[in-house]
Amino acid sequence: MNKGELINEVAKVMESKKDAQTAVECVFSSITESLKEGESVSLIGFGTFKVSRWEARKGRNPQTGEEMDIKARNVIKFTPGKVLKEAVN
């Protein structure tokens, strides 16, 4: 499912497709803003999004074997909730 298909599913229970698009974009932007501020986002039954920090480290270019520096960065981790795990299995 892509974003357009998600909007179509939400539109089935809302008054219009435009309202559904606004709702979906609001949810995505709210999650994004919370993660940018370093907060975790817990959606009970669905899962939790959180930001983790990867420190700078040395790595190797797999093609040449040359050693290289890998910069520190933030990564987003998702942990599925119990209800989601049970639904998939």
C-alpha positions in Angstrom: 0.0 0.0 0.0 1.3 3.4 -0.9 0.3 6.9 0.4 -2.4 7.3 -2.3 -4.0 4.0 -1.5 -3.9 4.8 2.2 -5.7 8.1 1.5 -8.3 6.2 -0.5 -8.9 3.8 2.5 -9.3 6.7 4.9 -11.6 8.5 2.5 -14.1 5.5 2.8 -14.9 6.6 6.3 -14.5 10.3 5.9 -16.7 12.8 4.1 -14.3 13.5 1.2 -11.0 12.4 -0.3 -9.6 15.9 0.4 -10.4 15.6 4.1 -8.8 12.1 4.1 -5.6 13.5 2.5 -5.4 16.3 5.0 -5.8 13.8 7.9 -3.1 11.4 6.6 -0.7 14.3 5.9 -1.4 15.7 9.4 -0.6 12.3 11.0 2.7 11.9 9.0 3.8 15.5 9.7 3.0 15.1 13.5 5.1 11.9 13.6 7.9 13.6 11.7 8.0 16.6 14.0 8.0 14.5 17.1 10.9 12.4 15.8 12.8 15.6 14.8 12.6 16.8 18.4 13.9 13.5 19.6 10.6 12.3 21.1 9.4 8.7 20.6 5.9 8.2 19.1 3.9 5.3 20.6 0.7 4.1 18.9 -0.8 1.6 21.2 -1.4 -1.7 19.4 0.4 -0.6 16.3 4.0 0.2 17.4 6.6 2.7 18.5 8.8 5.0 16.4 12.0 6.2 18.1 15.2 8.0 17.2 18.6 6.3 17.9 22.1 7.7 17.5 24.7 5.9 15.5 28.2 7.2 16.4 30.9 7.9 13.9 33.0 4.8 13.1 35.5 3.4 10.6 34.2 1.3 7.7 35.4 -0.3 4.5 34.4 0.3 1.0 33.1 -3.1 -0.2 34.3 -2.6 -3.8 37.9 -1.4 -3.0 38.5 -2.5 0.5 39.6 1.1 1.3 39.1 2.2 4.9 36.7 5.2 5.2 35.1 7.3 7.9 31.3 6.9 8.5 29.7 10.0 9.9 27.5 10.0 13.1 23.8 10.1 12.3 20.4 9.7 13.7 18.3 6.7 12.6 14.6 5.9 13.1 13.7 2.6 14.6 10.2 1.0 14.6 9.1 -1.6 17.1 5.8 -3.3 16.2 3.2 -3.5 18.9 1.6 -6.8 20.1 -1.6 -6.3 18.1 0.3 -5.7 14.9 2.5 -8.7 15.4 -0.4 -11.0 16.1 -2.3 -9.7 13.0 0.7 -10.4 10.8 1.3 -13.9 12.2 
